[in-house]
Amino acid sequence: ESCGGRIADIQDKNKLSSFQMAGLLNISEKELADIVNGKTLPDIRVLNNLKQNFKVSIDWVLYGE
């Protein structure tokens, strides 16, 4: 599974809309879609927001470990 796929899984498990998820990550819905679809990788600010909001490790988000 890709980094974007793991982020999409977090969004699904928490029953968040794209608008809500993008808000928690402090990015636009388009940026979220680009990450989820594998067009771009999340930057450190997005990774830190994921870690703080969802208690996941950055290594897991990036590499699945």
N, C-alpha and C positions, 0 to 999 in steps of 0.2 A: 504494500500500500504506500502511496505517496504522502508527502508532507501535507499537501492540500487535502487529500483524502482523510487524514487523521483530524485535520481542522474541521472538515465537514462532519465527521463523526461526533466531535465535541459539540458542534452546533445542534446536530440531530438529537443527541442524548439529552441535551438541556432544553430541547423544544424551543429553540430561538429562531426568530425570523432572520433573514439576511440583514434587515435594518437593525435589529437588536444586536446581532453578533458584531456587525461593523461598528456600532456604537461602543460596545464593550472594548473593542480593539482599537478604537479611536482612528478608524480608517473609513474610507468611503465604501459603499456597497460594490462599486466597480473594482476597487482594489481587492476586496474580499473575494469577489468572483474570479479575478485573475489568479489569486493565490490558490483557491480551491480547484480551479481548472488547470493548475500547473503551469500557467504562463509566466508567473513570477514567484519568487520565494519570499517568505515573510522576512522583514528586516528585524533588527534586534529590538526595536520598540514594540513591534507586534508580538514577537516571541515573549517579551517580558510581560505584556498585557495578558497573553494566554496563561502564562505561569501564575500570575497574580489572581486572575479571575477564575481559573479552573483547576488550580493546584496540579498542573501537569509539568513534567520536566521538559526543558528545552531540547535535550537529547532525544527524548521520545518523540516530540513533535517533528523534529528534523529527520531523525533516522529510524524511528520505531523501536528504539532500544530502551 
